[in-house]
């Protein structure tokens, strides 16, 4: 007798409910501290390479039922090596999209995985070199195929190609020696646009007469993984070609420039980032940028007793002043004694209030420069 490892033993109560499961048993198994009652044990080998045997085996087709008490010390489970069958086929590039296998067009690099009929993965073959083969026990199996980088996708289920959307299911026996997988090149798409200088207008209106050359346009997957960088041309054009289906983000940067505001033709947000789903292709991913120039905004806080006429001898201390961008984002908020002096590279909004009893709330917008 040869002791067998890695079997799965499951204990069910008299009502058929699963009570305990023991995985990867080490040649023996024990279910302890059981209450009196009816029990059934179901044994199996996870990958199906062994099946229930006969002779000293107390199990009938992998199942043994008994009453407790008394103890059962000889619930031996005999298994025999299962007969195996072959599933094999070729992976080919379906050049003409007609499903006809041409051995001159065998495809390398695919991943092929056989699964049980409930989707449990049995094995994974990576970097398949044109053909694959599996030896499996009797049963129903599904073969799942894919190309890891997505440059090839499942071809149409015609001709020699038995796969549908990258999956083929079959029963063995008998052997299946024609489980061929035809693949075709995945469609590719383009993401492109123009980078322009919006410093003067800062309105997000595209102006082809103000291109920015040399802006770094970094394309990323949605999870932030970088996949490449291009630079805008003399006419401000940038382009990413041969993109596969997916979600992409582009981050725009250039020395001495800041992102423009995300309005109108500018599809980039205020951090210089733009995300989109591909397909379809996108040729209008326009990006505005503004020069990183510094300007000064300063003024006095005074007691307004004369309808807006400042008296330099009657200045007000302790006024809270808040600097905002043009969409209401707070840039800085400080308490100034008599004079406001702020240097920023963007438009601002100053909120201020005169001294009581003549208190006025006033908003004034200023443009950089």
Secondary structure, DSSP 8 states (H G I E B T S, - for coil): ----EEEEEEEEETTS-EEEEEEEEES-----S--SEEEEEEEEETTSSEEE--TT---BTTEEEEEESS--------EEE--EEEEEEEEEE-TTSS----GGGB-EEEEEEEEETT--EEEEEEEEESEEEEEEESEEEEEEEEETTSSEEE--S-TT---BTTEEEEEESS-B----EEEEE---EEEEEEEEE-TTT-S----TTSB--S-EEEEEETTS-EEEEEE--TTSEEEEEEE-SEEEEEEEE-TTEEE--S-TT--S-TTSEEEEEESS-BS---EEEEE---EEEEEE-B---STT---TTSB--SEEEEEE-TTS-EEEEEEESSEEEEEESS-EEEEEE--TTS--EEEEEE---
